[in-house]
Amino acid sequence: MKPNILMIMVDQMRFDCMSSAGHPIVETPNIDQLVRDGVRFTNAYSATPTCIPARAAVLTGMSQKSHGRVGYQDRIPWNYPHMLPDEMSKAGYHTQCVGKMHVYPSRNLCGFHNIVLHDGYLHHNRFKNTPYQDSFEQTDDYLPWLRERLGGHRDLTDIGLDCNASAMSRPWHLPEEFHPTNWVVTQSIDFLRRRDPRKPFFLKMSFVRPHPPFDPPKDYFDYYMGLEMDERVIGNWVNQEDNGDGLLPTSRSGIVPKQRLKRARAAYYALIAHIDDQIGRFIQTLIEYQLYHNTVILFVSDHGELLGDHHFLAKSLAYEGSAKVPFVLADPGNQLGIKKGTTCDKVVELRDIMPTLLEAAGTEIPETVEGKSVIPLAKGLECNWRDYIHGEHTYGELSHHFIANGKEKYIWYSQTGEEQYFNLEEDPQELNNIFYENEKAPILRKILIEELASREEGYSDGSNLFTGCKPKAILETALK
């Protein structure tokens, strides 16, 4: 039988928040076990680092220019001819997603045989004037489960934290078994019991955390609050003026009070440790079902979290904390012949997930897929690989594009014309903008000019960049 495929996807986890990546505080022994059983890609990026466009890259294998989502916008239908779960289903896999999908309409199967859905708090389906068939009350699976056990008055907002409050935190107020993280694993374990044993399975185990609200179980929160917390990094190019925005619960920038930020960072690390323990719970169940050594496992996040770095919070921006993601391909049973316990520094992107998993399943990769399977890289083979990625995000005055190759990064803010260049080998924390001092910066700028030459917004004519063109969150590609 073909290998089972497990994709563990977390939401808003930084690339560096693993013990195996050298993080000084957060502890991730179970993720580290996947690293030991596989390959960790040290230069993995999300080209459009927010939930919807990032997940479009995962499910279609396309670049953002082709899937058309270059910013965050809800309620745009997902009508793609080839998506990962559909291709897996056609290849004979029993397919299921548990947890977050963040597609439209919310119950769009995207080719899965079944989805047990919890997208977390999404504003568009929580509005009271949302049509009933699209509303959270109609589409979510976690909250009815919770209310059946604890009472019909329970809601996601009971804890008082906003779903985008990256500077706010408090411990989870209910027994740990009722936390959404535990629920995802509980439902995933139930899938192992109910799956068709005649088929290999493709399971997407998709966590809402460590995306806000930052609400880890109390034991985890207390442990990390008791540690000496690391400090945010602040580049010498950062505006140090305090406009007061850091006092707001959902601010994306500003100087957050020191103690408040410490609590947020501790809670964020605690959420990751909690997820890690629940991953361990699921791995143990795979072992009990005698499935672990016939399962290929991909661990990845859709984007990162700035967590106060450079006085920014949340995601969307091109800096490492936001755009760089953990990406681990594990092969416990040597199904693929990869070089276990190694790292790879080639630049990979979320669009590479679909062809990787389809190759692992031994099935054909559709022509629409623009990503490339990372399995040859994981085997240590010499292959023709990309030199860089082009990333971007529509983000108001901070709308931007970037070119990154793992060693250096160029950022262009399309509305202001501001340019930045970072030597990531010498300055991995992006503390020094040396755009005007480095001879390589114009080379990356030229690459961006060429990437944008045919874009409908008018950013480039193939020779120059044009500042101030109106950005779009959705290209015409996605509306066809």
Residue pairs with C-beta under 8 A, 6 or more apart in sequence:
1 199
1 200
1 294
2 91
2 92
2 93
2 200
2 361
2 362
3 200
3 294
3 295
3 296
3 333
3 335
3 336
3 360
3 361
4 200
4 201
4 202
4 203
4 291
4 294
4 295
4 296
5 88
5 93
5 200
5 201
5 202
5 203
5 295
5 296
5 298
5 357
5 360
5 361
6 202
6 203
6 205
6 286
6 295
6 296
6 297
6 298
7 202
7 203
7 204
7 205
7 206
7 297
7 298
7 300
7 353
7 357
8 205
8 207
8 279
8 297
8 298
8 299
8 300
9 58
9 99
9 100
9 204
9 205
9 206
9 207
9 300
9 301
9 302
10 207
10 209
10 210
10 272
10 275
10 299
10 300
10 301
10 302
10 326
11 51
11 100
11 120
11 206
11 207
11 208
11 209
11 210
11 211
11 301
11 302
12 210
12 211
12 212
12 301
12 302
12 303
12 304
12 305
12 314
12 315
13 210
13 272
13 301
13 304
13 305
13 325
13 326
14 301
14 304
14 305
14 307
14 321
14 324
14 325
14 326
15 21
15 44
15 301
15 304
15 320
15 321
15 324
15 325
15 326
16 22
16 23
16 321
16 324
17 23
17 26
17 28
17 268
17 269
17 272
17 326
18 26
18 28
18 31
18 32
18 35
18 326
19 26
19 27
19 28
19 29
19 31
19 32
20 28
20 31
20 32
20 35
20 36
20 40
21 40
21 42
21 326
24 230
25 224
25 227
25 229
25 230
25 269
26 224
26 269
26 272
26 273
27 273
27 276
28 272
28 273
28 276
29 276
29 280
30 276
30 277
30 279
30 280
30 283
31 276
31 279
31 299
31 326
31 328
33 280
33 283
34 279
34 297
34 299
34 328
34 330
35 328
35 330
35 341
36 340
36 341
37 297
37 330
37 331
37 332
37 340
37 341
38 297
38 328
38 329
38 330
38 331
38 338
38 340
38 341
38 378
39 328
39 329
39 338
39 339
39 340
39 342
39 343
39 344
39 374
39 377
39 378
40 326
40 327
40 328
40 342
40 343
40 344
41 327
41 328
41 329
41 343
41 344
41 345
41 346
41 348
41 374
41 377
42 343
42 344
42 345
42 406
43 324
43 345
43 346
43 347
43 348
43 404
43 405
43 406
44 300
44 324
44 325
44 326
44 327
44 347
44 348
44 349
45 323
45 324
45 325
45 347
45 348
45 349
45 350
45 389
45 391
45 404
46 54
46 57
46 301
46 302
46 303
46 304
46 323
46 324
46 325
46 349
46 350
46 391
47 53
47 54
47 57
47 63
47 64
47 323
47 349
47 350
47 351
47 389
47 390
47 391
47 392
48 54
48 56
48 57
48 64
48 69
48 70
48 71
48 391
48 392
48 393
49 302
49 303
49 304
49 315
49 316
49 317
49 318
49 322
49 323
49 391
49 393
50 71
50 72
50 302
50 303
50 315
50 316
50 393
51 72
51 100
51 102
51 211
51 302
51 303
52 69
52 72
52 73
52 74
52 76
52 102
53 64
53 67
53 69
53 70
53 71
53 72
53 393
54 302
54 303
54 350
55 101
55 102
55 103
55 302
56 62
56 64
56 67
56 68
56 69
56 78
57 63
57 64
57 67
57 349
57 350
57 351
57 353
57 371
58 84
58 300
58 302
58 350
58 351
58 353
58 354
59 78
59 80
59 83
59 84
59 85
59 103
59 110
59 354
60 66
60 67
60 80
60 82
60 83
60 84
60 351
60 354
60 368
60 369
61 82
61 84
61 351
61 352
61 353
61 354
61 355
61 365
61 366
61 368
61 369
61 370
61 371
62 80
62 351
62 368
62 369
62 370
62 371
63 351
63 370
63 371
63 390
64 70
64 391
64 392
65 455
65 475
65 477
66 368
66 370
66 477
67 80
67 477
67 478
68 474
68 475
68 476
68 477
68 478
68 479
69 76
69 473
69 474
69 475
69 478
70 392
70 393
70 394
70 471
70 472
70 473
70 474
70 475
71 393
71 394
71 395
71 399
71 471
71 472
71 473
71 474
72 316
72 393
72 394
72 473
73 473
73 474
74 104
74 122
74 123
74 124
75 104
75 124
76 104
76 474
76 478
76 479
77 104
77 105
77 108
78 103
78 104
78 108
78 110
80 368
81 366
81 368
82 366
82 368
82 369
83 110
83 111
84 110
84 111
84 353
84 354
84 357
84 358
85 95
85 97
85 109
85 110
85 111
85 112
85 202
85 204
86 110
86 111
87 111
87 354
87 358
87 363
87 364
87 366
88 95
88 111
88 202
88 357
88 358
88 361
88 363
89 95
89 111
89 112
89 113
89 202
90 111
90 363
91 358
91 361
91 362
91 363
92 199
92 200
93 199
93 200
93 201
93 202
93 361
94 113
94 195
94 196
94 199
94 200
94 201
94 202
95 111
95 112
95 113
95 114
95 201
95 202
95 203
96 112
96 113
96 114
96 115
96 116
96 191
96 195
96 201
96 202
96 203
96 204
97 112
97 114
97 115
97 116
97 117
97 203
97 204
97 206
98 115
98 116
98 184
98 187
98 188
98 191
98 203
98 204
98 205
98 206
99 116
99 117
99 118
99 180
99 184
99 187
99 204
99 205
99 206
99 207
99 208
100 117
100 118
100 119
100 120
100 206
100 207
100 208
101 108
101 110
101 115
101 117
101 119
101 206
102 119
102 122
103 110
105 133
105 134
105 139
106 117
106 119
106 125
106 134
106 139
107 115
107 117
107 139
109 115
112 204
116 141
116 187
116 191
117 139
117 140
117 141
117 142
118 140
118 141
118 142
118 143
118 180
118 183
118 184
118 208
119 125
119 140
119 208
120 156
120 163
120 180
120 208
120 211
121 136
121 156
121 157
121 163
122 136
122 163
123 163
124 130
125 134
125 135
125 136
125 139
126 135
126 136
130 136
132 138
136 143
137 143
141 187
142 180
142 183
143 154
143 155
143 156
145 183
146 154
146 178
146 183
147 153
147 154
149 178
150 174
150 178
156 163
158 173
159 170
159 172
159 173
159 213
159 215
160 170
161 168
161 169
161 170
161 212
161 213
161 214
161 215
161 249
162 168
162 212
162 213
162 249
162 250
163 211
163 212
163 213
164 212
164 250
164 314
165 212
165 213
165 214
165 249
165 250
166 212
166 214
166 250
166 252
166 264
166 305
166 306
166 307
166 313
166 314
167 246
167 249
167 251
167 256
167 260
167 261
167 264
167 308
167 313
168 212
168 213
168 214
168 249
168 260
168 264
169 213
169 214
169 215
169 221
169 263
169 264
169 266
169 267
169 268
170 214
170 215
170 221
170 267
171 215
171 216
171 217
171 218
171 221
171 222
171 267
172 179
172 215
172 216
172 217
172 218
172 221
173 215
176 182
176 217
176 219
177 186
179 215
179 217
179 274
180 207
180 208
180 209
181 207
181 208
181 209
181 271
181 274
181 275
181 278
182 278
184 205
184 206
184 207
184 208
184 278
185 205
185 278
185 279
185 281
185 282
188 203
188 205
188 282
189 281
189 282
189 285
191 201
191 203
192 285
192 286
192 289
192 291
195 201
200 361
202 357
202 361
205 282
207 275
209 271
209 274
209 275
210 268
210 271
210 272
210 275
210 305
211 305
212 314
214 264
214 267
214 268
214 271
215 267
215 271
216 224
216 267
216 270
216 271
216 273
216 274
217 270
217 274
220 270
220 271
220 273
220 274
221 266
221 267
221 270
223 270
223 273
224 266
224 267
224 269
224 270
224 273
225 262
225 263
225 266
227 266
229 262
229 265
229 266
230 265
232 261
232 265
232 307
232 308
232 309
232 310
232 311
233 309
233 310
233 429
233 430
233 431
234 240
234 309
234 310
234 311
234 431
235 310
235 429
235 430
235 431
235 432
235 433
236 431
236 432
236 433
237 420
237 432
237 433
238 310
238 311
239 311
240 255
240 311
242 254
242 255
243 254
244 254
245 251
245 253
245 254
246 253
246 254
246 255
246 256
246 257
246 311
247 254
247 256
247 257
248 254
251 313
252 312
252 313
252 314
252 316
253 311
253 312
253 313
254 311
254 313
255 311
256 264
256 308
256 313
261 308
264 307
264 308
265 307
265 308
268 305
268 307
279 299
283 292
286 292
286 295
292 332
292 333
293 332
293 333
294 333
294 335
295 332
295 333
296 329
296 330
296 331
296 335
296 336
296 357
296 360
297 328
297 329
297 330
297 331
297 332
298 327
298 328
298 329
298 330
298 353
298 356
298 357
299 326
299 327
299 328
299 330
300 325
300 326
300 327
300 328
300 350
300 353
301 325
301 326
302 325
302 350
303 315
303 322
303 323
303 325
304 315
304 320
304 321
304 322
304 323
304 324
304 325
305 313
305 314
305 315
305 321
305 322
306 312
306 313
306 314
306 315
306 317
306 319
306 321
306 322
307 313
307 321
309 319
309 321
309 429
310 319
310 430
312 319
312 322
314 322
315 322
316 322
316 393
316 395
316 398
317 323
317 393
317 395
317 398
317 400
318 391
318 393
318 400
318 402
318 404
318 409
318 411
319 430
320 424
320 428
320 429
320 430
323 391
323 402
323 404
325 350
327 348
329 338
329 356
329 374
329 375
329 378
331 337
331 338
331 340
331 378
334 340
335 360
336 360
336 375
336 378
336 379
337 379
338 375
338 378
338 379
339 378
339 379
339 380
342 380
344 374
344 377
344 378
345 406
346 374
346 377
346 385
346 386
346 406
347 385
347 386
347 387
347 388
347 389
347 404
347 405
347 406
348 374
348 377
349 371
349 389
350 371
351 369
351 370
351 371
352 371
352 372
352 373
352 374
353 371
354 365
354 369
354 371
355 365
355 369
355 371
355 372
355 373
356 371
356 373
356 374
356 375
358 364
358 365
358 369
358 373
359 365
359 373
359 375
360 375
365 373
372 385
372 386
376 383
377 383
377 385
387 405
388 403
388 404
388 405
388 444
388 447
389 403
389 404
389 405
390 401
390 402
390 403
390 447
390 448
390 451
391 401
391 402
391 403
391 404
392 399
392 400
392 401
392 402
393 399
393 400
394 471
394 472
394 473
395 471
396 415
397 413
397 415
397 416
398 413
398 415
399 413
399 414
399 415
399 471
400 411
400 412
400 413
400 414
401 411
401 412
401 414
401 448
401 451
401 452
401 459
402 409
402 410
402 411
402 412
402 448
403 409
403 410
403 444
403 447
403 448
403 451
404 410
404 424
406 424
407 423
407 424
407 425
408 421
408 422
408 423
408 424
408 425
408 440
408 444
409 420
409 421
409 422
409 424
409 430
409 444
410 419
410 420
410 421
410 435
410 441
410 444
410 445
410 447
410 448
411 419
411 420
411 421
412 418
412 419
412 445
412 448
412 465
413 419
414 459
414 465
414 467
414 468
414 469
414 471
415 467
415 468
415 471
416 467
417 465
417 467
417 468
419 435
419 441
419 445
420 433
420 435
421 433
421 434
421 435
421 438
421 440
421 441
421 444
422 430
422 432
422 433
422 434
423 432
423 434
423 438
424 430
434 441
435 441
445 465
448 460
448 465
449 460
449 462
449 463
449 464
449 465
450 460
450 462
451 460
452 459
452 460
452 465
453 460
453 461
453 462
455 475
456 472
456 475
456 476
457 469
457 470
457 471
457 472
458 466
458 469
459 465
459 466
459 469
460 466
